[in-house]
């Protein structure tokens, strides 16, 4: 348990950051889920629109430190490939 004033403050700050990051991570997952549901439904127009909305969210999460930038890029790339494969 934290004893010093600075340690107590650090604990409060960590809790606040964790809440924000959890919210951001959840938001990103929801956007990804919408893309994957559209792909599963076979609706390419909806999937493309969902991907267009999800891409900035993933990159924003990377800049905020919720995801690593390579992870965000990889997820965008794989989703884009799956959406593109629907046309063939």
C-alpha positions as CSV (number, residue, x, y, z in Angstrom):
1,X,0.0,0.0,0.0
2,X,1.2,3.5,-0.8
3,X,2.5,5.4,2.2
4,X,4.0,8.6,0.8
5,X,1.9,11.5,-0.6
6,X,3.6,11.2,-4.0
7,X,2.9,7.4,-4.1
8,X,-0.7,8.0,-3.3
9,X,-1.0,10.6,-6.1
10,X,0.8,8.2,-8.5
11,X,-1.8,5.6,-7.7
12,X,-4.7,8.0,-8.4
13,X,-3.1,9.0,-11.7
14,X,-2.6,5.4,-12.8
15,X,-6.2,4.6,-12.0
16,X,-7.4,7.6,-14.0
17,X,-5.1,6.7,-17.0
18,X,-6.3,3.0,-16.8
19,X,-9.9,4.1,-17.0
20,X,-9.2,6.3,-20.1
21,X,-7.2,3.6,-21.8
22,X,-9.8,1.0,-21.1
23,X,-12.4,3.2,-22.7
24,X,-10.3,3.8,-25.7
25,X,-9.4,0.1,-26.1
26,X,-13.1,-0.8,-25.9
27,X,-14.0,1.8,-28.5
28,X,-11.4,0.4,-30.9
29,X,-12.7,-3.1,-30.4
30,X,-16.2,-2.0,-31.2
31,X,-15.1,-0.4,-34.5
32,X,-13.1,-3.6,-35.4
33,X,-16.1,-5.8,-34.5
34,X,-18.4,-3.7,-36.8
35,X,-16.0,-4.4,-39.7
36,X,-15.8,-8.1,-39.0
37,X,-19.6,-8.4,-38.7
38,X,-20.0,-6.7,-42.1
39,X,-17.4,-9.1,-43.6
40,X,-19.2,-12.1,-42.1
41,X,-22.5,-10.8,-43.5
42,X,-20.9,-10.5,-46.9
43,X,-21.9,-6.8,-47.3
44,X,-18.9,-5.2,-49.0
45,X,-20.2,-1.6,-49.0
46,X,-20.9,-1.7,-45.3
47,X,-17.6,-3.4,-44.6
48,X,-15.7,-0.7,-46.5
49,X,-17.5,2.1,-44.7
50,X,-16.9,0.4,-41.3
51,X,-13.2,0.0,-42.2
52,X,-13.0,3.7,-43.2
53,X,-14.4,4.6,-39.7
54,X,-12.2,2.1,-37.9
55,X,-8.9,3.1,-39.4
56,X,-8.6,6.5,-37.7
57,X,-9.7,5.0,-34.4
58,X,-6.9,2.4,-34.5
59,X,-4.3,5.0,-35.4
60,X,-5.6,7.4,-32.7
61,X,-5.2,4.5,-30.2
62,X,-1.6,4.1,-31.4
63,X,-0.8,7.7,-31.0
64,X,-2.3,7.7,-27.5
65,X,-0.3,4.7,-26.5
66,X,-3.1,2.3,-26.1
67,X,-1.8,0.1,-29.0
68,X,1.7,-0.1,-30.5
69,X,1.8,1.6,-33.9
70,X,2.9,-1.6,-35.7
71,X,-0.1,-3.4,-34.1
72,X,-2.5,-0.8,-35.3
73,X,-1.0,-0.8,-38.8
74,X,-1.2,-4.6,-38.9
75,X,-4.8,-4.7,-37.9
76,X,-5.7,-2.1,-40.5
77,X,-3.8,-3.9,-43.1
78,X,-5.4,-7.3,-42.4
79,X,-8.9,-5.8,-42.2
80,X,-8.4,-3.9,-45.5
81,X,-7.1,-7.1,-47.2
82,X,-10.2,-9.0,-46.0
83,X,-12.5,-6.3,-47.2
84,X,-10.7,-6.1,-50.6
85,X,-10.9,-9.9,-51.0
86,X,-14.7,-9.7,-50.8
87,X,-14.9,-8.2,-54.3
88,X,-13.1,-11.2,-55.9
